[in-house]
Amino acid sequence: SIPSESRQLWQKFGVKEFGGKEEFQQEFIRHVETTLARSIYNCDDLAAYQAASQAIRDRLIVAWNKTQQKHTTKDRKRVYYLSLEFLMGRAMDNAMLNAGIKDITKSGVADLGFKIEDLLEQEPDAALGNGGLGRLAACFIDSIASTNYPGWGYGLRYQYGIFKQRIVDGYQVESPDYWLTFSNPWEIPRYEIQIDIMFYGYTRKYTNDDGKVVHVWEGGEQVQAVAYDVPVPGYGTETTNNLRLWASKPTREFDFEKFNAGDYESSVRESQKAETISAVLYPNDNFYSGKELRLKQQYFWVAASLNDIVRRFKKTHRPWKEFPDQVAIQLNDTHPTLAVVELQRILIDMEGVEWDAAWNIVTNTFGYTNHTVLPEALEKWPVPLFTNLLPRHMEIIYEINLFFLQKVEKMFPKERDLLARVSIIEESTPQQVRMAYLAIIGSHKVNGVAELHSELIKTTIFKDFVTIYGPDKFMNVTNGITPRRWLHQANPKLSDLIASKVGSYDFLKDLNLLKKIEPLAHDPKFQDEWVTIKKFNKARLAAHIKQSNGFEVNVNALFDVQVKRIHEYKRQQMNIFGVIHRYLSIKAMTKEEKKEATPRVCIFGGKSAPGYYMAKTIIKLINAVSEVVNADADVGDLLKVVFIADYNVSKAEIIVPASDISQHISTAGTEASGTSNMKFVLNGGLILGTVDGANIEITREVGENNIFLFGHLAESVEDLRHKHRFSDVPLDPNLEKVFNAIESGTFGDPNIYVSLISSVTGSDYYLVSDDFQSYLDAQKLVDQDFKNKDTWVSRSITAVANMGFFSSDRAIDEYAESIWNVEPISME
Ligand code: C3B
């Protein structure tokens, strides 16, 4: 470290927070002229964005350093959030807000000839995630920093995020998202942090001089993990935490033997292969695909992260048994479950800890969050593939399983079936490693993400484990969203209006303060301001639609939005069938009836996994309907159908504040929580939804008068499915009319939609026909109620006032208290 006589000098020249606008401007110009090597003559919006973000980033790094210094000296327990996805979106606006320098930057760039809005538009989304799970991780790390917990995220630095979606001839077309074209100012490469990671090879054991059996794993392929750090600034606090993303690099530039032998090409190919590990995000949401490269990604990321965490722990010179007092690790779904095995391996093979002591440390360190009950999403790795890639880990899994099954057998000696049911190894051909079971066995707490979901995992997929461990191991932590991005940034006017009534922006840190606006729900002046802001947001979205889709929509119409990944269980097909029903009804209306009808703009958006045929067919149908309906002069303003291409976080920030109604209409029991439902209501839109996921708790908070619920309950789903399988259930008559229209070619070639229709007329696994009448009834109610502007706006205000519970700050406090046992460290 630096000698004390030099320290004064360091302190004198140390980089400080901005004193004011001029300092920002000075830094901005310095970055334009030196970092970017540009000048006043060739500084465009992109260069200005880069310079401004460099200046902001420098300040984040100052706060980051201070925080890490503080956390190290305080020497308290930290939490590590392991997630294969962090769907961050753009960083600049959030960094300005959280660092409290929005005004300085805004007027600073204005003086220099730029508009802040134009600069913000230059930033590509960091789209390192698919949907809800990845965005939840992003909200969570924002909250961990904002509530002053010492916590890091660990993930992968994909070179290609989620693909970009274009619509060509009504179909989804994917193109790669190379988001790192221009250097990324929001990351700090840590080339000095390089960790060797091994795959393949073989295992060997021998007895050492102390008579102890030692296991070694050797002879495999090696790659290097390099760290990239992304500062995560908390809102209204000095705390700036870290998101560490790993990139894969070859260990040696070249295979020298091959290189010298003149085989230049294959030596380069080898080195390039290493880089493919972190090259691309798998584009499946709620679906497991079983590819070897995916397992490689998982191990690469988990091994690098644990190496880092263990190294940090070892610096404190504590005994191993204190590891769980210093470290909590949360597994975001089963994707990082290998961490359980890797930590056990480090402890027993590398550190010489006895098996039982090691296993005790492991289970006290990990917590596991389950995000889905869908069978097709549960990870299971074929044993042969696993053994080949990670031979030592496979051995350890067999041991873990053996000890676990012995324990179960002792507890329930007569239940042979139980052993087969709960074994980590599924006895199929080939055998499979059940990752969720491994995660449960390796963790001290297992949680679901909304009340219904947490109940369902206890009574269905993990039932046997409740029998074995008792109910206390299983709990609920309902998801949340960060109000910084999803209220203040996305909807600044609403945030300002609320602040003017609440007296400050404190509600962005304590969302329960929203309750203070409830008495204003019937105040005509407040209602007027509320409506004006909604109109403004609808106009902003309408302008976006004009630009991207090329047509106008009426901002006085009811904006009805369903944006999320396209999935049969999320039932966008039911929505578009409902739209067709509406279209047919309008066509049958008299002039008088048309005058009474409520005009609608039906807005869809979302990506389909590239290999998901049914989801792609749904997208095609939406676009086909849009083309016919929007061009039909009989319909006029009464109905417009919009598909917004390439739905992502930045588009969500424009779409969410503009809804009157948003749809969250999954088959009951299939959507674990949903989080966009929370975002829409927080922005004054009402929900049309099923009794599923967090819709249930939203209903409890906002009151059942302020939400439109419909459909069968989760408890009936199994019976209904059974009926479809074993008897002839008649198709809903309205749905039949819809299918007739499709089949008669109203929306183009009907052959395209054959399998989509037969999925409903056949087994109807997602119960579209069963719920259709109830859905139409709910829609009718929406149409009627929307006409009564006064009640509508008071419902909207009341709903927002009661959304405090859904802040991710609350969710993080619950995790910290009941799973992680970590405490905040204040920077003061
Ligand atoms: C999602 C679920 O589908 C959502 O209901 C839930 O709100 C979020 O996770 C966050 O908990 N999910 C996902 O996006 N990807 C998965 N593989 C599994 C669940």
Residues whose N, C-alpha, C, O or C-beta is under 5 A from the ligand:
A	BS01	C3B	G131 G132 L133 L136 D285 N286 F287 H371 T372 V449 E671 A672 S673 G674 T675
